[in-house]
Amino acid sequence: MTQRPPFPAWLATQSDAARPPAPAHVLARPQGLGMDSAAHRQHLLQLLQKQGVRDAMVLQAMGSMERHRFVDSALVNQAYEDTSLPIGLGQTISKPGVVARMIELLRNGAAGKLGRVLEIGTGCGYQAAVLSLLAQEVYSIERLRGLHDKARENLRHFRLPNVHLLFGDGMAGYAQGAPYAAIIAAAGGEAVPQAWVDQLAVGGRLVAPVVTSGAQGGAQALLVLDKTPAGVRQSLLETVHFVPLKSGVA
């Protein structure tokens, strides 16, 4: 029998283990870095609504999660702007608007939480944290050891028992956790790897950036892939810009 990664995403110390999990309202408590986090998050929600985000559960999750905890201290004043920010190793934390848009597409109007979700590209851990509020279980895989370790440290504060952080080649997915109700990727390649399609449950949805055919300079568009009993249905949506999808680990 294959072993799933151990719960939780944070690394427990002896003192941590004695503490009960943080209650849900702690996620909305303004704290840290001298910011009035709640006011900034409320402003961000207004921006997201103006951009067309309508899913109430997505808006609630985006408004609860403290994005400033996932960026370097020098950039904290930009944490709640709708912009991508560097997180090291040539990678970025995605714009909140893109995160909300992709997760809203992933949910596809679901009434409650999604089941098991696979995230390709953990980065600093922000999107995994948002997904933890919207899914029963989140598997998030990162190919860069430095970012995997950074995400683990960032998520320690939140004590999220339903998040599994994995270090490995995201192009291979994570078969041990399959099938997934949803798969979301934070890097774009020429095509969606077959492993992801294979690991997606029938009735599931995948949202990922892909390089558009014949595009100059690796231009990308957002792909929505639905796996139905009759086969796979794909739709290309708006232009996006993500880091390239790469194989292997580093």
C-alpha positions in Angstrom: 0.0 0.0 0.0 1.3 3.5 -0.9 1.8 5.9 1.9 0.3 9.4 1.8 2.4 12.2 3.0 2.1 12.8 6.8 -0.2 15.5 8.1 0.1 18.4 8.6 1.9 20.8 6.3 3.7 22.6 9.2 6.6 21.0 11.1 5.6 20.4 14.7 7.9 21.1 17.6 7.3 19.8 21.1 5.7 23.1 22.0 3.6 23.2 18.8 2.3 19.7 19.4 0.8 20.8 22.7 -1.2 23.6 21.2 -4.7 23.0 19.8 -5.3 23.9 16.2 -6.0 27.6 15.6 -9.7 28.4 15.3 -11.0 29.6 12.0 -11.5 33.2 13.1 -7.8 33.5 13.7 -7.3 33.6 10.0 -9.2 36.9 9.8 -7.4 38.5 12.8 -5.3 41.6 11.8 -1.8 41.0 13.0 1.8 41.0 12.0 4.2 43.5 10.4 2.3 46.5 11.8 -0.3 46.3 9.1 -4.1 46.8 9.4 -4.4 43.6 7.5 -8.2 43.4 7.7 -8.7 46.8 6.1 -6.3 46.0 3.3 -8.0 42.6 2.7 -11.4 44.3 2.5 -10.0 46.7 -0.1 -8.7 43.7 -2.0 -12.1 42.1 -2.0 -13.6 45.2 -3.5 -11.1 45.0 -6.3 -11.8 41.3 -6.9 -15.6 42.0 -7.1 -15.0 44.8 -9.6 -13.0 42.3 -11.7 -16.0 40.0 -11.8 -15.3 37.5 -9.1 -18.8 36.3 -7.8 -18.2 33.1 -6.0 -19.0 33.9 -2.3 -16.8 31.1 -1.0 -13.9 32.3 -3.0 -14.3 35.8 -1.9 -14.6 34.7 1.7 -11.4 32.6 1.4 -9.5 35.4 -0.3 -10.6 37.9 2.4 -9.6 35.6 5.2 -6.1 34.6 4.1 -3.3 37.0 5.1 -1.3 37.4 2.0 1.3 39.6 3.7 2.6 36.5 5.5 3.7 35.0 2.2 5.8 37.9 0.9 9.2 39.2 1.9 9.1 42.0 4.5 10.4 44.6 2.1 7.3 44.0 -0.1 4.7 43.8 2.6 3.1 47.1 1.7 2.3 45.7 -1.7 0.8 42.4 -0.4 -2.8 43.4 -1.0 -2.3 45.1 -4.3 -3.5 43.1 -7.3 0.1 42.4 -8.5 2.5 39.5 -8.7 5.6 39.8 -6.4 9.0 38.0 -6.5 9.4 35.2 -3.9 12.9 34.2 -4.9 14.5 31.7 -7.3 13.0 33.5 -10.2 9.5 32.8 -9.2 6.5 35.0 -8.2 3.4 34.9 -6.0 0.5 35.3 -8.5 -1.8 38.3 -8.5 -4.7 37.9 -6.2 -7.0 38.5 -9.1 -5.6 35.6 -11.0 -5.7 33.3 -8.0 -9.4 34.1 -7.4 -10.2 33.8 -11.1 -8.6 30.3 -11.4 -10.1 29.0 -8.2 -13.5 30.3 -9.2 -13.2 28.4 -12.5 -12.0 25.4 -10.6 -15.0 25.4 -8.3 -17.4 25.9 -11.3 -20.3 27.0 -9.1 -20.0 24.1 -6.5 -22.3 24.5 -3.6 -19.8 23.4 -1.0 -16.1 22.5 -0.7 -14.3 20.6 -3.4 -12.9 17.2 -2.6 -9.2 16.4 -3.0 -7.3 19.1 -5.0 -3.8 18.8 -6.5 -1.8 22.0 -6.9 1.2 22.1 -9.3 3.7 24.7 -8.1 3.4 25.5 -4.4 5.6 28.6 -4.7 5.4 30.4 -1.3 2.3 28.5 -0.2 -0.3 31.3 -0.6 -2.6 29.6 -3.1 -2.4 26.3 -1.2 -3.5 28.2 1.9 -6.5 29.7 0.1 -7.4 26.3 -1.3 -7.3 24.8 2.2 -10.4 26.8 3.0 -12.2 25.6 -0.2 -11.3 21.9 -0.4 -11.4 18.9 1.8 -7.8 18.1 1.1 -5.0 19.8 -0.8 -1.9 18.2 -2.2 0.6 20.8 -3.4 3.9 19.8 -5.2 6.9 22.0 -5.7 10.0 21.2 -7.8 12.3 23.8 -6.2 13.6 22.7 -2.8 14.1 26.3 -1.6 10.5 27.2 -2.3 9.2 24.0 -0.8 11.0 24.8 2.4 9.8 28.5 2.3 6.1 27.4 1.8 6.4 25.0 4.8 7.7 27.8 7.0 5.1 30.2 5.8 2.2 27.8 6.4 3.5 26.8 9.9 1.6 29.8 11.4 -1.8 28.7 10.0 -1.7 25.0 11.2 -3.7 23.7 8.2 -4.2 19.9 8.8 -5.7 19.4 5.3 -2.6 20.6 3.4 0.1 18.2 2.2 3.3 19.7 0.9 5.3 17.6 -1.5 8.7 18.1 -3.0 9.0 16.6 -6.5 8.4 16.9 -10.2 5.0 18.5 -10.7 4.8 17.3 -14.3 4.3 13.8 -13.0 1.5 14.9 -10.6 1.1 12.8 -7.5 -0.5 9.5 -8.3 -0.7 8.4 -4.7 -3.3 11.0 -3.9 -5.4 10.4 -7.1 -8.1 10.7 -8.3 -8.5 14.4 -7.7 -11.7 16.4 -7.9 -9.7 19.3 -9.2 -6.2 20.2 -10.4 -4.7 23.7 -10.6 -1.3 24.7 -12.0 0.8 27.8 -11.4 3.2 27.2 -14.4 2.4 26.9 -18.1 3.8 24.5 -20.7 3.1 23.6 -24.3 0.4 21.2 -23.3 -1.2 19.7 -20.2 0.9 16.6 -19.1 -1.0 13.3 -19.6 -0.3 12.4 -16.0 -2.5 15.2 -14.8 -5.4 14.1 -17.0 -5.0 10.5 -15.8 -5.0 11.6 -12.2 -8.1 13.8 -12.6 -11.4 12.1 -11.5 -14.2 11.7 -14.0 -16.4 14.8 -13.4 -13.3 16.7 -12.3 -11.9 20.0 -13.6 -8.4 21.2 -14.4 -7.3 24.8 -14.7 -3.9 25.6 -16.0 -2.0 28.1 -18.2 -0.8 26.7 -21.5 1.3 28.2 -24.3 -1.0 29.0 -27.1 -0.4 27.4 -30.5 1.8 29.5 -32.7 2.2 32.2 -30.1 5.3 34.4 -30.2 7.4 34.6 -27.1 5.6 31.8 -25.3 2.3 33.7 -24.8 -0.1 31.8 -22.6 -3.8 31.4 -22.2 -5.9 30.0 -19.4 -7.1 26.4 -20.1 -10.1 24.8 -18.5 -10.3 21.0 -19.0 -13.3 19.0 -17.9 -13.0 15.2 -17.7 -16.4 13.7 -18.6 -17.6 10.1 -19.0 -17.5 10.8 -22.8 -13.9 12.1 -22.8 -12.1 15.4 -22.2 -13.5 18.8 -23.0 -11.2 21.8 -23.2 -11.7 25.6 -23.4 -9.2 28.4 -23.8 -9.9 31.6 -22.1 -8.0 34.8 -21.4 -4.3 35.6 -21.8 -2.2 35.0 -18.7 1.4 35.1 -17.8 3.0 32.4 -15.6 6.5 31.0 -15.2 7.3 28.1 -17.6 6.4 24.6 -16.6 9.6 22.6 -16.1 10.3 19.0 -15.3 12.7 17.6 -12.7 13.7 19.0 -9.3 16.3 21.6 -8.2 
